[in-house]
Amino acid sequence: MMDMVKAPLLKGQAPLLKGLLSYHGENNALFHMPGHKGDPHGILTSILGNVMKLDVTEVPGTDNLHYPEGILRESMDLLTRAMRSEESRYLVNGSTGGILAMVMGCFRPGDRVLVQRDCHQSVYNAIALSGIQPVFIDPGINEEFGIPTAIDTETVVKAMSSNPGLRGFILTSPSYFGVSPDLDGISDICRSNGMKLLVDEAHGSHFYFGEDLPVTAMDCGAAASVCSFHKTLPSLTQGSVINLGKGAQEEDKDRIRHYLRVFQTSSPSYVIMASLEAARLVMETEGYELLKCVKSMIDSLSESIRDIPGIRLLKEADLKGLRKDYTRLVLNTPITGNHLSEVLRRDYGIQAEMAAGNNIVFLGSCFDDEGMYHRLRDAIIDLDSKGMFSKSLSGRNNSGTSKLPSPVTMIPEREALFESWEVIAFEQAEGRVCAERITPYPPGVPVLMTGELVSRDAVEHLMRLEGSGANILKSRSGGRGTIAVISRNVENK
Ligand SMILES: Cc1ncc(COP(=O)(O)O)c(C=O)c1O
């Protein structure tokens, strides 16, 4: 730990550094983002060397991210080839900035657009900023695991026939649980109906570099997509890319470039961009083999815990025709994912990516090493021998926290933020208008937005979520069992 930061620094006031070093010192098996996993084999370090020396700014010779003509242009041309897109660009504040830019660039205010209900909060931000009219469609629930599945083509066709004049579709592929829809089929429907398909591929960057993985947005002709390289590939946190595809018109691309200049800093980090180039390089040259290797480690883990009664690993066969990313491990047990996550961290030095209901999600990446999977296998076998999976602490509450309430906007968020508000108990909130964002994190999918009606479903959903120990971010009320609502009586139009 000391070798990472000079000792005198640790004596001073550096709580952030101390906290990071303390986490590092626990030497956990990292089943979470970022995908470089601390670079255990030194591959990134061998490419990037002393990154401080790469931390430069836009001077002659280093190009300009917003008007690339030199080394960034060249680097992003290589990225474009790797992503099989019409044009791919680096993003330095994660996929969030790319999602804002692609929605703003592709749609006009007032356009009616299909949106997957469980999309990430950045899509909700894009809806609020762009003024599009979302038509939400629900991906449905896999009852066995209690997780959202993916939108199927029938649902899209049905939504289109009851909502004529739709301009596009914003969907997520894959989900946090590694589930992907029939993107080819959905893309065909969109194309033949003049709808632009925008795909949040934040969790699917590695699909571009391996086999046996779900189809990518660029390969099926989407207008645009974003990939958080930092989540599943070896690049630094915040490093993402935006892909402009066959489905985008030249005018869309021009507006997307404009909004990338609006939403991204004018001082982009060259260290992040260099790490994106390094990730592309590693994946193009070794990604195929590295992904095969992680698949075999995951297969062997699955094999060794397969027969333990009471636990189940999500497989493609559980998903009725949908695709499943093999690098995302979803383990369903009789105890809550949050409780299992705490035990794994405390007693076995294993940190998972996320817990939801009775599921715990482990993020595999091509920078994993075998030791991590052995540690996880041994922990699960040990917990089983202690009867952890036979005694049910909570009862298997599979679908309770997955079905999201339907959003009803009473006041657009931008206006609602100027309203006076008060904090009350959930139980008293039914029929009031929410005055904050309420977002379980992860996965970062809002349950309620500022300006939305607090329905009975929403109240019950929030109570179940809090009961399950989920980490819920509330932008104003903060506390458990409470919610900020707009003080005045808002008439239902
Ligand atoms: C589905 C999904 N989309 C978009 C994002 C935003 O990505 P980023 O963190 O790269 O901004 C996330 C982040 O967790 C996500 O889970």
The ligand as a MOL file (V3000), in Angstrom:
LIG
                    3D

  0  0  0     0  0            999 V3000
M  V30 BEGIN CTAB
M  V30 COUNTS 16 16 0 0 0
M  V30 BEGIN ATOM
M  V30 1 C -27.2850 0.8980 -18.5700 0
M  V30 2 C -26.3870 2.0810 -18.3060 0
M  V30 3 N -26.3540 3.0840 -19.2010 0
M  V30 4 C -25.5630 4.1610 -19.0320 0
M  V30 5 C -24.7700 4.2830 -17.9170 0
M  V30 6 C -23.9130 5.5040 -17.7820 0
M  V30 7 O -22.6190 5.1470 -18.1030 0
M  V30 8 P -21.3530 5.9600 -17.5960 0
M  V30 9 O -21.1690 5.5790 -16.1640 0
M  V30 10 O -20.2630 5.4560 -18.4780 0
M  V30 11 O -21.6390 7.4010 -17.7660 0
M  V30 12 C -24.7720 3.2740 -16.9480 0
M  V30 13 C -23.9520 3.3910 -15.7410 0
M  V30 14 O -24.0140 2.6140 -14.8310 0
M  V30 15 C -25.6110 2.1450 -17.1340 0
M  V30 16 O -25.6680 1.1530 -16.2320 0
M  V30 END ATOM
M  V30 BEGIN BOND
M  V30 1 1 1 2
M  V30 2 1 2 3
M  V30 3 2 2 15
M  V30 4 2 3 4
M  V30 5 1 4 5
M  V30 6 1 5 6
M  V30 7 2 5 12
M  V30 8 1 6 7
M  V30 9 1 7 8
M  V30 10 2 8 9
M  V30 11 1 8 10
M  V30 12 1 8 11
M  V30 13 1 12 13
M  V30 14 1 12 15
M  V30 15 2 13 14
M  V30 16 1 15 16
M  V30 END BOND
M  V30 END CTAB
M  END
